[in-house]
């Protein structure tokens, strides 16, 4: 059963009051989105969507749209918006309110030799007798020419993605995100803080894809099947890597606490491996890492492991002062470990035997006193009596 809609979570208001020439409360489940795996029950409350949930929901909505667009008789939703994206108790997305949807048999992909002539990738359009939808999410070319296509839904999907990224509504979100993307270092403030610590690299990829979807020209928007859904699927899969990384960080923190209990100075530990550094080097972010660890990190990412900001360069410099301090500490620690510990020999009672009883058992019992010998006469046989 639906538990709410995306608008409730993003803006904290009832989607039933949203504007638009909608078809009332009509709801339908579209495509395989309902069958996609969820990550388990979550607390349902307004604004509780994590960035991982938002990426997954975008992928599920794109999958549902592709199901509609590739049906034997293609269907264009025409009113995709947060209020029409229903979420169940597991926050799995379903498309609702299909009252404005258009059947578009002329958009079906032809088979055979005719297919090559229609590889314009969704450029085929249909003339509509009247404009329908919600202004904020309507294709600009559709409003200008009254012609729609499958990429009219792509525009609406891009608007929804931008709103999931920022937590803000209105068409002005396009210009806001575009301005932020021109300054990579200033991109972070536009991300909805309620989404949690969204990695800048992942948020930037999500934003760039959304901006391509809201291109004014229909021909400039990416194809849903070949570009959008694969990109969102890849972003969704990478969220699992961040979950695993978070678990590793927690394990490293526990390990660091144990090392601190053993007396290891925190400055001697590599922030990546949480182990004592052998070749400490300083990276472009100003922090010191184990040389092998930061080198492997830079091969996979050009961002700082600690600040998540882009690294200005990939060069590293030896931290000789810290290396000398680590080696001096290691030698002293090794000598302390090698010193023998003398303990007095103590009797260890057998397992399960009380100490008192064991102590008594360890001492032999005293020999009872022997009676004095009898006189010889007493030992003679008086059988003659």
Order of alpha helices (4+ residues) and beta strands (2+ residues): beta-alpha-alpha-beta-beta-beta-beta-beta-alpha-beta-alpha-alpha-alpha-alpha-beta-beta-alpha-beta-alpha-alpha-alpha
